[in-house]
Amino acid sequence: MKRTMLLAALLLPTAAAKSTAIRTLMTGSGGQIKLTADIFMVIKRTSAGNPLMLGVGNASGSGSRISTLSVFAFKEYLTPDELDLFSKNVVRVALTCFNLLPERSAAIITWLNQQNTSIFKKVATGFGPMTLIFQRDLLSDGQFYTSVVLTRSGTPGVAPWTNDCTR
């Protein structure tokens, strides 16, 4: 009986495992733009009603499972409303694709707020098993962008990283 209960307890998290396709991470009422096989963009509205172009992509990993993913905002410095929208999307990706605990959400948002006001162009920090890299740079066409690269130690789809994203 004890062995059966232990086996059920070990298998239960695996049974609830979920993979999400990255193309479903960014949606908006205006539709989605697919730049490449791994980069998807949408225009979302901030709480003030202003448009902000966001993207997700540049995925890497083993097979179809993703272990590294970027979230983009196509601006250099984000206003408070834009940062709020961007941060919510970074947290959603962290929870959905990297199985991060929801309790880490507030710390991620606080860290993103600090980086948005910083002069640094590239900063990394860890949140448990996940690493975030905040980056601000220029595209080849001269357009600024802000991105957060999310990566996690472990194997996507294997406990404790049961919720993950796929290409």
Contacts in CASP RR format, 6 or more apart in sequence:
PFRMAT RR
TARGET T0000
AUTHOR 0000-0000-0000
METHOD contacts of the structure
MODEL  1
MKRTMLLAALLLPTAAAKSTAIRTLMTGSGGQIKLTADIFMVIKRTSAGN
PLMLGVGNASGSGSRISTLSVFAFKEYLTPDELDLFSKNVVRVALTCFNL
LPERSAAIITWLNQQNTSIFKKVATGFGPMTLIFQRDLLSDGQFYTSVVL
TRSGTPGVAPWTNDCTR
13 159 0 8 1.000
13 160 0 8 1.000
13 162 0 8 1.000
14 159 0 8 1.000
14 162 0 8 1.000
16 162 0 8 1.000
17 157 0 8 1.000
17 162 0 8 1.000
17 163 0 8 1.000
17 164 0 8 1.000
18 162 0 8 1.000
18 163 0 8 1.000
19 65 0 8 1.000
19 157 0 8 1.000
19 163 0 8 1.000
19 164 0 8 1.000
19 165 0 8 1.000
19 166 0 8 1.000
20 96 0 8 1.000
20 97 0 8 1.000
20 163 0 8 1.000
20 164 0 8 1.000
20 165 0 8 1.000
20 166 0 8 1.000
21 165 0 8 1.000
21 166 0 8 1.000
21 167 0 8 1.000
22 38 0 8 1.000
22 40 0 8 1.000
22 56 0 8 1.000
22 57 0 8 1.000
22 59 0 8 1.000
22 66 0 8 1.000
22 69 0 8 1.000
22 97 0 8 1.000
22 165 0 8 1.000
22 166 0 8 1.000
22 167 0 8 1.000
23 32 0 8 1.000
23 34 0 8 1.000
23 40 0 8 1.000
25 40 0 8 1.000
25 56 0 8 1.000
25 89 0 8 1.000
25 92 0 8 1.000
25 93 0 8 1.000
25 96 0 8 1.000
25 97 0 8 1.000
25 165 0 8 1.000
26 32 0 8 1.000
26 40 0 8 1.000
26 41 0 8 1.000
26 42 0 8 1.000
26 54 0 8 1.000
26 55 0 8 1.000
26 56 0 8 1.000
26 89 0 8 1.000
27 42 0 8 1.000
28 42 0 8 1.000
28 43 0 8 1.000
28 44 0 8 1.000
30 42 0 8 1.000
30 43 0 8 1.000
31 42 0 8 1.000
32 40 0 8 1.000
32 41 0 8 1.000
32 42 0 8 1.000
33 40 0 8 1.000
33 41 0 8 1.000
33 42 0 8 1.000
34 40 0 8 1.000
34 41 0 8 1.000
35 41 0 8 1.000
37 167 0 8 1.000
38 57 0 8 1.000
38 58 0 8 1.000
38 59 0 8 1.000
38 167 0 8 1.000
39 55 0 8 1.000
39 56 0 8 1.000
39 57 0 8 1.000
39 58 0 8 1.000
40 55 0 8 1.000
40 56 0 8 1.000
40 57 0 8 1.000
41 53 0 8 1.000
41 54 0 8 1.000
41 55 0 8 1.000
41 72 0 8 1.000
41 74 0 8 1.000
42 53 0 8 1.000
42 54 0 8 1.000
42 55 0 8 1.000
43 51 0 8 1.000
43 52 0 8 1.000
43 53 0 8 1.000
43 54 0 8 1.000
44 51 0 8 1.000
44 52 0 8 1.000
44 54 0 8 1.000
44 85 0 8 1.000
44 89 0 8 1.000
45 51 0 8 1.000
45 52 0 8 1.000
46 52 0 8 1.000
46 79 0 8 1.000
46 81 0 8 1.000
46 82 0 8 1.000
46 84 0 8 1.000
46 85 0 8 1.000
47 81 0 8 1.000
47 84 0 8 1.000
47 85 0 8 1.000
48 81 0 8 1.000
49 81 0 8 1.000
50 79 0 8 1.000
50 81 0 8 1.000
50 82 0 8 1.000
52 73 0 8 1.000
52 74 0 8 1.000
52 75 0 8 1.000
52 78 0 8 1.000
52 82 0 8 1.000
52 85 0 8 1.000
52 86 0 8 1.000
53 73 0 8 1.000
53 74 0 8 1.000
54 71 0 8 1.000
54 72 0 8 1.000
54 73 0 8 1.000
54 74 0 8 1.000
54 85 0 8 1.000
54 86 0 8 1.000
54 89 0 8 1.000
55 71 0 8 1.000
55 72 0 8 1.000
55 73 0 8 1.000
55 74 0 8 1.000
56 69 0 8 1.000
56 70 0 8 1.000
56 71 0 8 1.000
56 72 0 8 1.000
56 89 0 8 1.000
56 93 0 8 1.000
57 69 0 8 1.000
57 70 0 8 1.000
57 71 0 8 1.000
57 72 0 8 1.000
58 68 0 8 1.000
58 69 0 8 1.000
58 70 0 8 1.000
58 149 0 8 1.000
59 66 0 8 1.000
59 68 0 8 1.000
59 69 0 8 1.000
59 70 0 8 1.000
59 165 0 8 1.000
59 167 0 8 1.000
60 66 0 8 1.000
60 67 0 8 1.000
60 68 0 8 1.000
61 67 0 8 1.000
61 68 0 8 1.000
61 156 0 8 1.000
62 155 0 8 1.000
62 156 0 8 1.000
63 167 0 8 1.000
64 166 0 8 1.000
64 167 0 8 1.000
65 155 0 8 1.000
65 156 0 8 1.000
65 157 0 8 1.000
65 164 0 8 1.000
65 165 0 8 1.000
65 166 0 8 1.000
66 97 0 8 1.000
66 156 0 8 1.000
66 164 0 8 1.000
66 165 0 8 1.000
66 166 0 8 1.000
66 167 0 8 1.000
67 151 0 8 1.000
67 152 0 8 1.000
67 154 0 8 1.000
67 156 0 8 1.000
68 149 0 8 1.000
68 150 0 8 1.000
68 151 0 8 1.000
69 93 0 8 1.000
69 97 0 8 1.000
69 98 0 8 1.000
69 149 0 8 1.000
69 150 0 8 1.000
69 151 0 8 1.000
69 165 0 8 1.000
70 147 0 8 1.000
70 148 0 8 1.000
70 149 0 8 1.000
70 150 0 8 1.000
71 86 0 8 1.000
71 89 0 8 1.000
71 90 0 8 1.000
71 93 0 8 1.000
71 147 0 8 1.000
71 148 0 8 1.000
71 150 0 8 1.000
72 145 0 8 1.000
72 146 0 8 1.000
72 147 0 8 1.000
73 82 0 8 1.000
73 86 0 8 1.000
73 145 0 8 1.000
73 146 0 8 1.000
73 147 0 8 1.000
74 143 0 8 1.000
74 144 0 8 1.000
74 145 0 8 1.000
75 82 0 8 1.000
75 144 0 8 1.000
75 145 0 8 1.000
75 146 0 8 1.000
76 136 0 8 1.000
76 144 0 8 1.000
76 145 0 8 1.000
76 146 0 8 1.000
77 116 0 8 1.000
77 117 0 8 1.000
77 136 0 8 1.000
77 146 0 8 1.000
78 86 0 8 1.000
78 116 0 8 1.000
78 146 0 8 1.000
83 112 0 8 1.000
83 113 0 8 1.000
83 116 0 8 1.000
86 112 0 8 1.000
86 146 0 8 1.000
87 108 0 8 1.000
87 109 0 8 1.000
87 112 0 8 1.000
87 113 0 8 1.000
90 108 0 8 1.000
90 112 0 8 1.000
90 132 0 8 1.000
90 148 0 8 1.000
90 150 0 8 1.000
91 105 0 8 1.000
91 108 0 8 1.000
91 109 0 8 1.000
93 150 0 8 1.000
93 165 0 8 1.000
94 100 0 8 1.000
94 104 0 8 1.000
94 105 0 8 1.000
94 108 0 8 1.000
94 127 0 8 1.000
94 130 0 8 1.000
94 132 0 8 1.000
94 150 0 8 1.000
95 102 0 8 1.000
95 105 0 8 1.000
95 163 0 8 1.000
96 163 0 8 1.000
96 165 0 8 1.000
97 150 0 8 1.000
97 163 0 8 1.000
97 164 0 8 1.000
97 165 0 8 1.000
98 129 0 8 1.000
98 130 0 8 1.000
98 150 0 8 1.000
98 152 0 8 1.000
98 161 0 8 1.000
98 163 0 8 1.000
98 164 0 8 1.000
99 152 0 8 1.000
99 160 0 8 1.000
99 161 0 8 1.000
99 162 0 8 1.000
99 163 0 8 1.000
99 164 0 8 1.000
100 127 0 8 1.000
100 128 0 8 1.000
100 129 0 8 1.000
100 130 0 8 1.000
100 152 0 8 1.000
104 127 0 8 1.000
104 128 0 8 1.000
104 130 0 8 1.000
107 127 0 8 1.000
108 127 0 8 1.000
108 132 0 8 1.000
111 125 0 8 1.000
111 127 0 8 1.000
111 132 0 8 1.000
111 134 0 8 1.000
112 134 0 8 1.000
112 148 0 8 1.000
115 123 0 8 1.000
115 134 0 8 1.000
116 146 0 8 1.000
120 134 0 8 1.000
121 135 0 8 1.000
121 136 0 8 1.000
121 137 0 8 1.000
122 133 0 8 1.000
122 134 0 8 1.000
122 135 0 8 1.000
122 136 0 8 1.000
122 137 0 8 1.000
123 133 0 8 1.000
123 134 0 8 1.000
124 131 0 8 1.000
124 132 0 8 1.000
124 133 0 8 1.000
124 134 0 8 1.000
125 131 0 8 1.000
125 132 0 8 1.000
126 132 0 8 1.000
129 152 0 8 1.000
129 153 0 8 1.000
129 154 0 8 1.000
129 160 0 8 1.000
129 161 0 8 1.000
130 150 0 8 1.000
130 151 0 8 1.000
130 152 0 8 1.000
131 150 0 8 1.000
131 151 0 8 1.000
131 152 0 8 1.000
132 148 0 8 1.000
132 149 0 8 1.000
132 150 0 8 1.000
133 148 0 8 1.000
133 149 0 8 1.000
133 151 0 8 1.000
134 146 0 8 1.000
134 147 0 8 1.000
134 148 0 8 1.000
135 146 0 8 1.000
135 147 0 8 1.000
135 148 0 8 1.000
135 149 0 8 1.000
136 144 0 8 1.000
136 145 0 8 1.000
136 146 0 8 1.000
136 147 0 8 1.000
137 144 0 8 1.000
137 145 0 8 1.000
137 147 0 8 1.000
138 144 0 8 1.000
138 145 0 8 1.000
139 145 0 8 1.000
152 161 0 8 1.000
154 161 0 8 1.000
155 161 0 8 1.000
156 164 0 8 1.000
156 165 0 8 1.000
157 163 0 8 1.000
157 164 0 8 1.000
END
